[in-house]
Amino acid sequence: MSYEVYHMNNVDNDSTLLTDIDAFICFDTQEDRVINALQHLHKKIDFSDIMILSFNDDSYSSLTVYCQNNNISKISVNVDSNLSSNIIPCLQEIQKYVKDKNKIGIDISCMPIPLIAQILHFLHNRYNNIPLIIYYTEPSHYTLNILFDYSAYNGEIDIKTIPGYEGETSQIDEVKRVAFYIMGFEMKYLNELITQDVNPNEITPINGFPSYFPKYKDISLINNNNNFFENDIEIIFSEANNPFETFNTLIMLKEKYKDYRIDIIPVGTKPMALGAFLFALKNKNTNCRIIFPFPNEYKLDQSSGCGKLWEYKLY
């Protein structure tokens, strides 16, 4: 998978999916959109089995019920919630599942960002001759708290490198580092952690715009206002649902900061995070690493409803 050519398709009820697949991997949560991609795919593809990853196998989840009602064999894989170190058993199960497959489909809609990153890294290194199709369903609404506060995480946060994306380490002041911060809705607490734990010489925030809905771009900017606008830090914009625009944005920024080592912090939308992973895999021999605020617990009900379904074809 060189990722140099791509196709991005908005799937709706009347459209034809671009690509047949014979392997489908998804992640189970309590969100409405968890089943959306499978329902659309099953209209065209007669699955014999699919792989469902989860933190806790739920016999009554909508994915499980759909498989039972449609005679689809379900391969269940429990994933350790410590996604910074303990997913090798999960990757071994994925290896067994895809070894004889010709085209792999992955639904990242509800999958935690560090898990997406490591699966992509694994498939890139082991099966780079197999086409990979990514599916993503936008939410209708995110689960926002009072004052539009939002977090996908519970408990303490530990900012660490995502395994497989370590780049080259350096001591403080040995070389200059720039942080490309793909922003979400997180408020002051995460921005402070980036300043303290990552300690970059420069920071470039990247905001998802156009966003799924205009209000989400505004909420993100409001929540990050104190940290960036007041310090006269320029915010870059990239489409929230287009990983390839994020990829190209990072290429542009890499040229601007060519004398810096790069830290990417992908806490915005999953398509934007996907673009960051593609960038890092293409530049794995350069000074680029991806870091993430690993929590004690990932929330399983981060959104409600289903928006557009996207199909990203990686070559």
Secondary structure as UniProt FT lines:
FT   STRAND          6..11
FT   TURN            13..14
FT   STRAND          23..27
FT   HELIX           32..35
FT   HELIX           36..42
FT   TURN            43..44
FT   STRAND          49..54
FT   TURN            59..60
FT   HELIX           62..69
FT   TURN            70..71
FT   STRAND          73..78
FT   TURN            83..85
FT   HELIX           88..98
FT   TURN            99..100
FT   STRAND          104..107
FT   TURN            109..110
FT   HELIX           113..126
FT   TURN            128..129
FT   STRAND          132..137
FT   STRAND          141..142
FT   HELIX           146..148
FT   STRAND          153..161
FT   TURN            163..164
FT   TURN            172..174
FT   STRAND          177..182
FT   HELIX           188..193
FT   HELIX           194..198
FT   STRAND          202..208
FT   HELIX           214..223
FT   HELIX           225..228
FT   TURN            229..232
FT   STRAND          236..238
FT   TURN            240..241
FT   HELIX           243..256
FT   TURN            257..259
FT   STRAND          261..266
FT   HELIX           270..282
FT   TURN            283..285
FT   STRAND          288..298
FT   STRAND          303..304
FT   STRAND          309..314
//
